[in-house]
Amino acid sequence: MATDDQLTIAVVGLGFGAAFVPIYQSHPSVAEVVICDPDRGRLDAVGAEHGIARRLTDYDEVLADESITAVHLVTPMPIHAEQSIAALAAGKHCACAVPMGMSVREVEAVHAAQRASGRNYMMMETAVYTREFLHLKEITDTGDLGAVQLLRGAHYSNYENWPAWKWYPPMLYATHALAPLLAISGTRVASVRCLGSGRMPARFTEPYGNPFPSETAIFELTGLPYPLAAEVTRTIFATVRQELESFDVYGERLGFEWSRVRGRPGLLHRLEAGAPEHGRHPTVITEELESPDRTESLPADLQPFVRSITGPDGRRRGGGHGGSHPHLVHEFVESIVAGRPPAIDARISAAWTLPGICAHESALAGGAEIPVPQL
C-alpha cells in the first residue's frame, strides 16, 4: 500500500484521460498508476504503452481496492457526480474532469459528499492553468491592471459528430470560459441572465431536450466593492467557428484579449503614460503578448509535459490544454501529500459550475434573472 507521500492513483477513463497517465507516472509523489476503462482493447493498449500492470474494467473494483489512494475521473459528464460521490464515500480522494455535475442537485450532492468524507475533491479545470492564464495572473497580481472593469469569456465548439451524451445544453459546460474570469477577479456569481440563440437541428435536441445551439449569458458578479459583470458565450452545434476557449480582461490601465486565432499570441492593451490633450482620446498601445511556459512551480520530471514532447517510442505526449495538465496533476497530488484542500476544492468547483447550470435555466425562461446558489 502507498505511504502518505507515495500515492497510488487510478486514472478512470482512457480516452482523453490517457494523456494524464505518463504525467502521474512521472510525479515524484506517485508510487503507482492504476488504469480503468470498460473498453478492454483501449485499456490494454494504454497499459502496454506505459508499462502498467494493474488494468481494471470495472469502476467498482477501483472503489473496493484499499491500496488506491485517489482517483482521477475522465469519464462522460452525465456520470461525473455519481462517480465522484462513490469515490469520496469509499474514502478516496477525487479529481474529476469538468464540470462537477449537470444539475444544482448533483453539485450540491458532490459538495456534501466531500464535506462528509473529509477527502479532497478537485475539479480539473484546465483553463486556470494555461500559460496564458498564469501569465495574466502574474500581471494582475502586480496591480498594473488597475480595477477590473469588464470580463468576457467564450468557448466555441461543435459536438455534432460526438457521442449523443455530449449533446448537452451549451451552458452546462461553461467552466472553461467562466472560471478564468472568476479566478482573475476574485469574484463569484450572484445571478445570471441568459438567452439562447440560433436554429437548433431537431436531431440534436435529445437526449437533454436542449433547444439552443448557442447561449450567451451576463453574469452579475459579487465580491468587489463595486459592480462587475461578465459576458460569456458558449456554442455546441451548427455555429461555424474555429474551436476556441478564450477569455478577455479589461482593467483601468491594461486590457488583455485572448487571440481569436488558435495558436497565435494574445493582445495586451496599455494606456500611454501621461494625460491626453483636451478633447482627445487616451492613446492605447497594443502589443502581442507571448506567454512563456510556467514551469518553476513544477517538479523537474513534470516540466517537459507543459510542451508536447516526443517519447522514445515516437509518440507525442503532454502540452494539452495550454500546458495545464502537469499543473493540475501536481496540485492534486501535492494537496493530498500536504493534507490541505486543493486550489480548486469542492466549494470553488461548485462556484464555477453552478452559474452555467443556472444560465441554461435562464435561457429556457426567456432570459429571466436566476440567482445562483452559494455553497
QUIQUITA-V523374 format. One record per run of one state. SS is the DSSP state (hx for helix, st for strand, lp for the rest). FROM is the first residue (numbers start at 0). LEN is the number of residues. If there is no record, write none. Layout:
<<SS	FROM	LEN> <SS	FROM	LEN>>
This chain:
<<lp	0	6> <st	6	6> <lp	12	5> <hx	17	9> <lp	26	3> <st	29	7> <lp	36	3> <hx	39	11> <lp	50	4> <st	54	2> <lp	56	2> <hx	58	6> <lp	64	5> <st	69	4> <lp	73	3> <hx	76	13> <lp	89	3> <st	92	4> <lp	96	7> <hx	103	14> <lp	117	3> <st	120	3> <lp	123	2> <hx	125	3> <lp	128	2> <hx	130	11> <lp	141	6> <st	147	9> <lp	156	7> <hx	163	3> <lp	166	3> <hx	169	4> <lp	173	1> <hx	174	11> <lp	185	2> <st	187	10> <lp	197	4> <hx	201	3> <lp	204	9> <st	213	9> <lp	222	5> <st	227	8> <lp	235	8> <st	243	8> <lp	251	2> <st	253	4> <lp	257	8> <st	265	6> <lp	271	12> <st	283	6> <lp	289	10> <hx	299	7> <lp	306	2> <st	308	2> <lp	310	5> <st	315	2> <lp	317	2> <hx	319	4> <lp	323	1> <hx	324	14> <lp	338	7> <hx	345	19> <lp	364	5> <st	369	2> <lp	371	4>>
